[in-house]
Amino acid sequence: MTKADIVAQIAKQTGVEKTVVLSVVEAFMENVKGSMIAGNDVFLRGFGSFIIKHRAEKTARNISKNTTIVIPSHNVPAFKPAKTFVATVKDAE
């Protein structure tokens, strides 16, 4: 499902124009991104959490050049679904 599909589905369910729904969806995504950039996690009860995972510094190998490189520590955005969300998806199989 793409963003356009989500916008179309919400517009169909609510009767709101697609342009309005698109602006709301875009604003939601921008707020989530902005909050995570600021170092805050986003919790949506019953849906899941957008969290920041910290990756430690590690040594890796470039096997084509046979060299060792150091990958610095960094943060990675992640999504952790809520238990009820996971249970619902499991039951849908």
N, C-alpha and C positions, 0 to 999 in steps of 0.2 A: 504494500500500500504506500503510495507516494503522498507528499504534502497536498497535491492537487486533489487526490482521492479523498483525503481527510476533509479538506475544505468543502468539497462537493457533498460528502455524506452529512456533515454538520449542517450545511445550508439546507439540505433536503429535510433533515429531522426537525430543524427549528423554524424553518420558513424565513430565515434571515438571508439577505443578499450575500452572494459569494464574496463580493469585494469587502464587505464588513467582516465576514468570517475570516477571510485571508488576513486582514489587518490585525485581528485579534490573535490568530495563530502566530503570525510574525512577531507580535508584541510579546506573546508568551515565550517564544523561543529566545528572543533578545533578552528578556528578563532572566531566564534561566542561565543563559551564557554569561550575562553581566554579573550575576550573583556568584557563579562559579569562578569567574576571573578574579573576583574580589576575595576568593578563598572561602566562600560559604557553600554549604551543601543545601540542596533543595529537597524538601520532604513533601510528598503528595500522598496523604493518607489513603490507603486502599489501592493505590496504584504503584508507588515505588519511590525511590530516592535517587536523585542525581548527585553522586558523590565524587570527591576528588581522592584518587589513590596516589600515594607517593611511591615512586620507584627508586630504589637505592642505586648508587653508582655500581657499575659492573664492568668486567673485562669481557670483551667479545673478540672473535676471530674473523678476519676476512680471509676465507679459505682460497679465494681466487688469487690473491696477492701473497698469501701466507704471512700475514702480519697480524699483530694484536692491536686492538684499539680499546680505548676507555670510553664507555658511554656514561656521561655524567648523570647525577640524580635528577629526576624530573617528576612533574605531576601529570597524571593522566585522568581525563574525565571518564566516569563510569556510571552505569545505571544498575541499581539493585532493585528488582521487583519486590513488591509487598507479598507477604505469605499468602494472602487471599487471592492475589493476582496469579501467583504460581499455581495454587490449588485449582483455580478455575481453568487455567490452560491445561493442566494435567488431566482434568476430568473431561475436557473436550476431545480427547483422543479417541 
